[in-house]
């Protein structure tokens, strides 16, 4: 499903996908990944301050490049909104001025400007200031996912803010931890294992928050009595089921990495947990892709 997108999810459901759903899912995947990278860098930089004897070196940041990719993706999504949620055939189809007149248009413009600001701040002397535009992107995505016509939109927005924030910290944080451990200074000292262990403890809390908000959000969109049917009979449900299975695989890999980390003294390699952690990053990338796919599929039916 992450590879083939809406076409596979919609097959046999009788539902119709929105025009350009595959392209929109791809753009949203880039946007979410671009959000995870700088959030993870800021998170791990903060964690490293709590590691005794931490080396004063860090891998070269990817935040500026990620912000550039997010800017392009958000600009593409804004162009879709500017044509009435249709894929534009030419620049003449775009109604840029109309973006200011609609809620979705203003949110799309907010994301474009926030990624531009995050990229500039990543190159400045105060990269920690990126937290402000990155927070704006999270809130914009949460508001976009829960229009005012929805039942209890503020509750849904709050759940999505927590869910998306924790997911970005988890995925982006693990990526940057592994990049940090790849440097010679961290790899040759006990601080590397300490950083990975500290991240693992925080990640357990993040997983609990992601699970709780994910289950709550699902029950708000799918009444309990219809969940099992919709997980196989609707495109949204199928994508959600794929996401649940992938998250379960990530949790298993995280547990494996944690066990290997505890056994590092007997294995003789303090960073022996990196192998399952690298696999975890790959599966988390698939989770990001499926999460983006969910935003491009029809909202589940409330039976």
C-alpha positions as CSV (number, residue, x, y, z in Angstrom):
1,X,0.0,0.0,0.0
2,X,2.8,2.5,0.7
3,X,4.2,1.7,-2.8
4,X,1.0,1.8,-4.9
5,X,-1.0,4.2,-2.9
6,X,-4.7,5.1,-3.4
7,X,-5.2,2.7,-6.3
8,X,-4.6,-0.4,-4.1
9,X,-6.5,1.0,-1.1
10,X,-9.6,1.9,-3.2
11,X,-9.7,-1.4,-5.2
12,X,-13.0,-3.2,-4.7
13,X,-14.4,-0.7,-2.2
14,X,-16.8,1.1,-4.5
15,X,-15.4,4.4,-3.3
16,X,-14.1,7.1,-5.7
17,X,-10.8,8.8,-5.1
18,X,-10.2,12.5,-5.4
19,X,-8.5,13.7,-8.6
20,X,-4.8,13.3,-8.4
21,X,-5.0,11.4,-5.1
22,X,-1.7,9.6,-5.7
23,X,0.2,12.8,-6.3
24,X,-1.4,14.5,-3.3
25,X,-0.4,11.5,-1.1
26,X,3.2,11.8,-2.4
27,X,3.3,15.5,-1.7
28,X,2.0,15.0,1.8
29,X,4.5,12.2,2.4
30,X,7.3,14.6,1.5
31,X,5.8,17.3,3.7
32,X,5.5,15.0,6.7
33,X,9.0,13.7,6.2
34,X,10.3,17.2,5.9
35,X,8.6,18.0,9.2
36,X,10.1,15.0,11.0
37,X,13.8,15.8,10.1
38,X,14.2,19.2,11.8
39,X,12.0,18.2,14.7
40,X,14.2,15.2,15.3
41,X,17.4,17.2,15.1
42,X,16.1,19.8,17.6
43,X,14.9,16.9,19.9
44,X,18.1,14.9,19.9
45,X,20.2,18.1,20.3
46,X,18.3,18.7,23.5
47,X,18.6,15.1,24.6
48,X,22.4,15.2,24.1
49,X,22.7,17.9,26.7
50,X,21.6,15.3,29.3
51,X,24.2,12.7,28.4
52,X,27.3,12.8,30.7
53,X,30.5,13.3,28.8
54,X,28.8,13.9,25.5
55,X,31.2,14.9,22.7
56,X,30.7,18.5,21.5
57,X,30.3,17.4,17.9
58,X,27.2,16.6,15.8
59,X,26.5,15.4,12.2
60,X,25.8,18.0,9.6
61,X,22.2,19.1,9.8
62,X,19.7,18.2,7.2
63,X,17.1,20.7,8.5
64,X,17.7,23.3,5.8
65,X,17.4,20.7,3.0
66,X,14.3,19.2,4.6
67,X,12.7,22.6,4.8
68,X,13.4,23.2,1.2
69,X,11.7,19.9,0.3
70,X,8.8,20.8,2.5
71,X,8.5,24.2,0.9
72,X,8.2,22.7,-2.5
73,X,5.7,20.0,-1.4
74,X,3.5,22.6,0.5
75,X,3.7,24.9,-2.6
76,X,2.4,22.0,-4.7
77,X,-0.4,21.3,-2.2
78,X,-1.3,25.0,-2.2
79,X,-1.6,25.0,-6.0
80,X,-4.1,22.1,-5.7
81,X,-6.1,24.2,-3.2
82,X,-5.9,27.2,-5.5
83,X,-7.7,25.2,-8.2
84,X,-10.6,24.1,-6.0
85,X,-8.9,20.9,-4.9
86,X,-8.2,19.8,-8.5
87,X,-4.9,19.1,-10.1
88,X,-4.0,22.2,-12.2
89,X,-3.3,21.7,-15.9
90,X,-1.5,25.0,-16.4
91,X,-0.6,28.1,-14.3
92,X,-3.7,29.8,-15.7
93,X,-5.8,27.5,-13.7
94,X,-4.4,28.8,-10.4
95,X,-6.4,31.4,-8.4
96,X,-3.7,32.5,-6.0
97,X,-5.7,35.4,-4.7
98,X,-8.5,33.0,-3.8
99,X,-6.2,31.2,-1.3
100,X,-6.7,34.1,1.1
101,X,-10.5,33.7,0.9
102,X,-10.8,30.1,2.1
103,X,-9.8,28.3,5.3
104,X,-7.9,25.6,3.5
105,X,-6.1,28.2,1.3
106,X,-4.9,30.2,4.3
107,X,-3.7,27.0,6.0
108,X,-1.8,26.1,2.8
109,X,-0.2,29.5,2.7
110,X,0.7,29.2,6.4
111,X,2.6,25.9,5.7
112,X,4.4,27.4,2.7
113,X,5.6,30.4,4.7
114,X,6.4,28.3,7.8
115,X,8.7,26.0,5.8
116,X,10.5,29.0,4.3
117,X,11.0,30.5,7.7
118,X,12.2,27.1,9.1
119,X,14.8,26.8,6.3
120,X,16.1,30.3,6.9
121,X,16.3,29.8,10.7
122,X,18.1,26.4,10.1
123,X,20.9,28.4,8.4
124,X,21.0,31.1,11.0
125,X,22.9,31.3,14.3
126,X,19.8,30.3,16.3
127,X,18.5,27.1,14.7
128,X,16.5,26.4,17.8
129,X,14.1,29.1,16.7
130,X,12.8,26.7,14.1
131,X,10.5,25.3,16.8
132,X,8.1,28.2,16.1
133,X,7.4,27.7,12.4
134,X,7.5,23.9,12.9
135,X,4.8,24.2,15.6
136,X,2.8,26.3,13.2
137,X,3.0,23.5,10.5
138,X,1.8,20.9,13.1
139,X,-1.2,23.1,14.0
140,X,-2.0,23.9,10.4
141,X,-2.0,20.2,9.5
142,X,-4.2,19.4,12.5
143,X,-6.7,22.2,11.6
144,X,-6.7,21.1,7.9
145,X,-7.5,17.5,8.9
146,X,-10.5,18.6,11.0
147,X,-12.8,21.1,9.2
148,X,-15.3,23.2,11.2
149,X,-18.1,21.1,9.7
150,X,-16.8,18.1,11.6
151,X,-18.4,17.0,14.9
152,X,-16.1,18.3,17.7
153,X,-13.4,19.7,15.5
154,X,-11.4,21.2,18.4
155,X,-11.1,17.8,20.0
156,X,-10.0,16.2,16.8
157,X,-7.5,19.1,16.2
158,X,-6.0,18.6,19.7
159,X,-5.6,14.9,19.2
160,X,-3.9,15.4,15.8
161,X,-1.5,18.0,17.3
162,X,-0.4,15.5,20.0
163,X,-0.3,12.6,17.6
164,X,1.7,14.4,14.9
165,X,4.1,16.0,17.3
166,X,4.9,12.7,19.0
167,X,5.3,10.9,15.7
168,X,7.7,13.6,14.4
169,X,9.8,13.3,17.6
170,X,9.8,9.6,17.3
171,X,10.7,9.2,13.7
172,X,12.9,12.3,13.3
173,X,14.6,11.7,16.6
174,X,15.6,8.1,15.8
175,X,17.0,9.2,12.4
176,X,19.2,11.8,14.0
177,X,20.3,9.6,16.9
178,X,21.6,7.1,14.4
179,X,23.3,9.8,12.4
180,X,24.9,11.1,15.6
181,X,26.1,7.6,16.5
182,X,27.6,7.4,13.1
183,X,30.2,10.0,13.9
184,X,33.5,8.8,15.2
185,X,33.4,10.9,18.5
186,X,30.1,9.4,19.6
187,X,30.8,5.9,18.3
188,X,34.1,5.5,20.1
189,X,32.7,6.6,23.5
190,X,30.1,5.3,26.0
191,X,28.1,8.5,25.4
192,X,26.7,6.9,22.2
193,X,25.0,4.1,24.0
194,X,23.8,6.5,26.7
195,X,22.2,8.7,24.1
196,X,20.4,5.8,22.4
197,X,19.2,4.5,25.8
198,X,17.9,8.0,26.8
199,X,16.1,8.2,23.4
200,X,14.6,4.7,23.9
201,X,13.1,5.7,27.3
202,X,11.5,8.8,25.8
203,X,10.3,6.9,22.7
204,X,8.4,4.5,25.0
205,X,6.4,7.5,26.2
206,X,5.9,8.8,22.7
207,X,4.6,5.4,21.5
208,X,2.1,5.4,24.3
209,X,0.8,8.9,23.4
210,X,0.7,8.0,19.7
211,X,-1.3,4.8,20.4
212,X,-3.8,6.6,22.7
213,X,-4.4,9.5,20.4
214,X,-4.6,7.2,17.4
215,X,-7.2,4.9,19.0
216,X,-9.2,7.9,20.1
217,X,-9.2,9.5,16.7
218,X,-10.2,6.2,15.1
219,X,-13.1,5.8,17.3
220,X,-14.2,9.4,16.6
221,X,-14.3,8.6,12.9
222,X,-15.4,5.0,13.0
223,X,-18.0,4.0,15.7
224,X,-16.8,1.0,17.7
225,X,-19.4,-1.3,16.1
226,X,-18.2,-0.6,12.6
227,X,-14.4,-0.6,13.0
228,X,-13.8,-4.2,12.0
229,X,-15.9,-4.0,8.9
230,X,-14.5,-0.6,7.8
231,X,-10.9,-1.8,8.3
232,X,-11.3,-4.2,5.3
233,X,-14.2,-2.7,3.3
234,X,-13.1,1.0,3.0
235,X,-10.0,2.5,1.6
236,X,-9.4,4.6,4.7
237,X,-9.8,1.5,6.9
238,X,-7.4,-0.5,4.8
239,X,-4.7,2.2,5.0
240,X,-5.3,2.5,8.7
241,X,-4.9,-1.3,9.2
242,X,-1.7,-1.1,7.2
243,X,-0.5,1.7,9.5
244,X,-1.4,-0.3,12.6
245,X,0.6,-3.3,11.3
246,X,3.6,-1.2,10.5
247,X,3.5,0.5,13.9
248,X,3.4,-2.9,15.5
249,X,6.5,-3.9,13.5
250,X,8.2,-0.7,14.6
251,X,7.4,-1.4,18.2
252,X,8.8,-4.9,17.9
253,X,12.0,-3.6,16.4
254,X,12.2,-0.9,19.1
255,X,11.9,-3.6,21.8
256,X,14.5,-5.7,20.1
257,X,16.9,-2.7,20.0
258,X,16.2,-2.1,23.7
259,X,17.0,-5.7,24.6
260,X,20.2,-5.6,22.7
261,X,21.1,-2.3,24.3
262,X,20.8,-3.9,27.7
263,X,23.0,-6.8,26.6
264,X,25.7,-4.6,25.2
265,X,28.2,-5.5,28.0
266,X,28.1,-9.2,27.1
267,X,28.2,-8.6,23.3
268,X,31.2,-6.4,23.6
269,X,29.6,-3.8,21.3
270,X,28.0,-0.8,23.1
271,X,26.2,0.1,19.9
272,X,24.9,-3.3,19.1
273,X,21.3,-2.0,19.1
274,X,21.9,0.1,16.0
275,X,21.0,-2.8,13.6
276,X,17.4,-3.2,14.6
277,X,17.2,0.6,15.1
278,X,18.1,1.1,11.4
279,X,15.4,-1.3,10.4
280,X,13.0,0.7,12.6
281,X,13.8,3.9,10.7
282,X,13.0,2.2,7.4
283,X,9.7,0.9,8.7
284,X,8.9,4.4,10.2
285,X,9.4,5.8,6.7
286,X,6.7,3.4,5.5
287,X,4.5,4.6,8.4
288,X,5.0,8.2,7.2
289,X,4.0,7.2,3.7
290,X,0.8,5.5,4.9
291,X,-0.1,8.4,7.1
292,X,0.2,10.7,4.1
293,X,-2.0,8.2,2.1
294,X,-4.7,8.5,4.8
295,X,-5.0,12.2,4.1
296,X,-5.7,11.6,0.4
297,X,-8.4,8.9,0.8
298,X,-12.2,9.4,1.4
299,X,-13.2,10.0,5.0
300,X,-14.6,6.8,6.5
301,X,-18.4,6.3,6.5
302,X,-20.1,6.8,9.8
303,X,-22.6,3.9,9.7
